[in-house]
C-alpha cells in the first residue's frame, strides 16, 4: 500500500491532497505532540499503550466497516449489536453456561445479527441505512428486554483478562487483536481478488452486476463479518468494564463512521484504504485521550466527534472544488 | 394516457395504504379497549392526543425530508435544545410573554435546521450522516448551554404552563397547533409550486434537475422546515411536561420516522401524504399508549419501535417492487403495441 502512494506522490498540491494517508498521519503527529504537552507521562511506553485500551473496541469495528462502506453499504446498528452480544453473553453465563461457550454464543449472536441485516438489505434491496436504523433500535431493545436496567456482574476474572490484560508485559491483548485484524483486513482488501471486487461493487454496483460480479453475495459476506466483529467488540468491552449491561457502546456507530470517513473512505463507496483508517483510528483515539486528560465532559467530546465527522464529510466536496479551480487555469 | 393511468393507480395504492392504517388503528383500539377499559376514558385520550399532537407536526417536518429522499435524525436533539434554551430564558426573565418564548424556540429550531440544510444542500453530504452528526452536536450543546442545570417545575411560569393547557375554540392548544400546521402543510405540499417540486425532486433527482428544479434550495427548505417545527415542538414539549433535561426527547427522531413509514411515506422518496402521516402518528401513539395500558414494561418499547419501523419498511419495499414490476410490464406491452 505504502509503496504505491510513494510512487504516485509528486510535489503538487493535488498530489498531497490525494495522499490522504499522509495528511491524516501528520494530524496524528500533531495530536500526539499536543498530548505530550498535556501529560508528559504519556511518553512512557506503558502509558502509550494503556491509552489505546479506551478506543480499541471501537477501532476493531472500523476495519469491517471500511470494507462495508467501500462496497456501498453502511451499517449503523453496530453499537447495538455490540451491546446485544455482551448482554447475551452475560445472560448465558448467569444461566450457568461456561464462559468459553458464552463467548462463542456472543460471537454467534453478532454473526446472526449481521446475517439478518445482510439478508434484508440484499434480498429486498432496501437502502442499508434504513434497515440498520430500524435494527439499531431492535437489537438495542433486545438487550433491554433481556436485562432491563440491571447488569450481570461477577463475571469470572479469567474473562476480564480478555479486555484488560497485557500480553508482552505492556501491550494490551486488545491492541494485539486490533493489529492482527488490521493486517488481515488490509491483506484481504488490498491483496486479494475479493478485495478488488469490493471496490468494483462500490464504484458501480450495476456495472459490476452486469459483468458477473456477485454483488449481493459480497455485500452479504461483508455484513456478516461486520456483525461478527461488532459482537467481538461488544465482548471485549463487556470484559473490560467487568459487567454485561444493555447500555454499553452508546453512540459508537457515530465514532466508528467518523473514523472510517476521516481515514479517507468515500461515503458513497469505491474509495479508501485500511492504512488510512488505522491511522485515523489512532488519531481520534488520542484526541479523545487528550480531551479526557483535560477533564472535558463526555458531551463535549461527542460534540467534537460530531464536528470532526462533518469536517471529514466536507473534505471531498471542498477538494473537488479545489481540483476544478486548479484545472481550469491549467486547461486554458 | 398510459402515464395518467399509472399515476392514478399509484394514487390508489397510497389511498389504500391510508385506509389500511385506519383499519389497523380501529382493530388495535378495540383489542386494547377489551383488555383495559381505561383506554376509552377521556383522560387517557386527552393525554394521548396531547402527546400525539407534538409528534404529529414534527413528523410532518420529518415527512418532507423523507419525501426528498433524505432523513432528519436531529429532530429529537433540536426539541431538547430549543426546550432547554427557552426554559433558561424563562428562568432568567419570567416576565416574558409565552408567545415571545414560542417565537424564540421556533427561531432556534430554524437555525439548527438551516445548518442541516446548508450542510446537506451546499456541502453535498448524505443527509443521514449529516444529521447523525448534528444530532450528537445539538444534544451535546444542551448539556453545555445549560451547564448541567436542568429546567425544573418551579422555573415554569403559569403563563407558560397555559400553552399546553389552554384551549382555542374549545380545542386544546396542542391539538389546535397540530391541526393548523397539518392544514398549512397540506396546502403547501399539494397546492403550491414549491410543494410539488419537493415531490418531483424526491421522485427523481436527476429528472428534477433537468426540469429546472433547484435541488440545493429544496434541501435547505425541507431541513429548515423540519428544524423549525422541531424547535416549536420543543417549546410545547417543555410546557407539557414542565421540565427540560439533557435526555428530553431522546430517541424522538425514531418515533417520527416510525410514524412516517407507518403512514405510507416511502423511504425511497417521492411518496407521502400529510393525512397518512397523521394516521401513522395516531397509530404509533395508540400503540405506545396501549403497551403501557396492557402492562408491558418500558424496556420493550425500543424493540417494538424498531420492529414496527422494520415491518413498515419491508412492507413498503415489497409494494414498491411490485409497482415497478407492473410499470415494466406495461412498458413492454406499450412497446409491443
Boltz contact constraints between the chains, C-beta under 6 A:
constraints:
  - contact:
      token1: [A, 124]
      token2: [B, 317]
      max_distance: 6.0
  - contact:
      token1: [A, 126]
      token2: [B, 313]
      max_distance: 6.0
  - contact:
      token1: [A, 126]
      token2: [B, 317]
      max_distance: 6.0
  - contact:
      token1: [A, 129]
      token2: [B, 128]
      max_distance: 6.0
  - contact:
      token1: [A, 130]
      token2: [B, 267]
      max_distance: 6.0
  - contact:
      token1: [A, 130]
      token2: [B, 313]
      max_distance: 6.0
  - contact:
      token1: [A, 134]
      token2: [B, 306]
      max_distance: 6.0
  - contact:
      token1: [A, 134]
      token2: [B, 309]
      max_distance: 6.0
  - contact:
      token1: [A, 134]
      token2: [B, 310]
      max_distance: 6.0
  - contact:
      token1: [A, 137]
      token2: [B, 254]
      max_distance: 6.0
  - contact:
      token1: [A, 137]
      token2: [B, 302]
      max_distance: 6.0
  - contact:
      token1: [A, 137]
      token2: [B, 305]
      max_distance: 6.0
  - contact:
      token1: [A, 137]
      token2: [B, 306]
      max_distance: 6.0
  - contact:
      token1: [A, 138]
      token2: [B, 303]
      max_distance: 6.0
  - contact:
      token1: [A, 138]
      token2: [B, 306]
      max_distance: 6.0
  - contact:
      token1: [A, 138]
      token2: [B, 307]
      max_distance: 6.0
  - contact:
      token1: [A, 140]
      token2: [B, 302]
      max_distance: 6.0
  - contact:
      token1: [A, 141]
      token2: [B, 302]
      max_distance: 6.0
  - contact:
      token1: [A, 141]
      token2: [B, 303]
      max_distance: 6.0
  - contact:
      token1: [A, 141]
      token2: [B, 306]
      max_distance: 6.0
  - contact:
      token1: [A, 142]
      token2: [B, 303]
      max_distance: 6.0
  - contact:
      token1: [A, 144]
      token2: [B, 299]
      max_distance: 6.0
  - contact:
      token1: [A, 144]
      token2: [B, 302]
      max_distance: 6.0
  - contact:
      token1: [A, 145]
      token2: [B, 299]
      max_distance: 6.0
  - contact:
      token1: [A, 145]
      token2: [B, 300]
      max_distance: 6.0
  - contact:
      token1: [A, 145]
      token2: [B, 303]
      max_distance: 6.0
  - contact:
      token1: [A, 148]
      token2: [B, 299]
      max_distance: 6.0
  - contact:
      token1: [A, 254]
      token2: [B, 132]
      max_distance: 6.0
  - contact:
      token1: [A, 254]
      token2: [B, 136]
      max_distance: 6.0
  - contact:
      token1: [A, 267]
      token2: [B, 126]
      max_distance: 6.0
  - contact:
      token1: [A, 299]
      token2: [B, 140]
      max_distance: 6.0
  - contact:
      token1: [A, 299]
      token2: [B, 143]
      max_distance: 6.0
  - contact:
      token1: [A, 302]
      token2: [B, 136]
      max_distance: 6.0
  - contact:
      token1: [A, 302]
      token2: [B, 140]
      max_distance: 6.0
  - contact:
      token1: [A, 303]
      token2: [B, 137]
      max_distance: 6.0
  - contact:
      token1: [A, 303]
      token2: [B, 140]
      max_distance: 6.0
  - contact:
      token1: [A, 306]
      token2: [B, 133]
      max_distance: 6.0
  - contact:
      token1: [A, 306]
      token2: [B, 136]
      max_distance: 6.0
  - contact:
      token1: [A, 306]
      token2: [B, 137]
      max_distance: 6.0
  - contact:
      token1: [A, 309]
      token2: [B, 133]
      max_distance: 6.0
  - contact:
      token1: [A, 310]
      token2: [B, 133]
      max_distance: 6.0
  - contact:
      token1: [A, 313]
      token2: [B, 125]
      max_distance: 6.0
  - contact:
      token1: [A, 314]
      token2: [B, 123]
      max_distance: 6.0
  - contact:
      token1: [A, 317]
      token2: [B, 123]
      max_distance: 6.0
  - contact:
      token1: [A, 317]
      token2: [B, 124]
      max_distance: 6.0
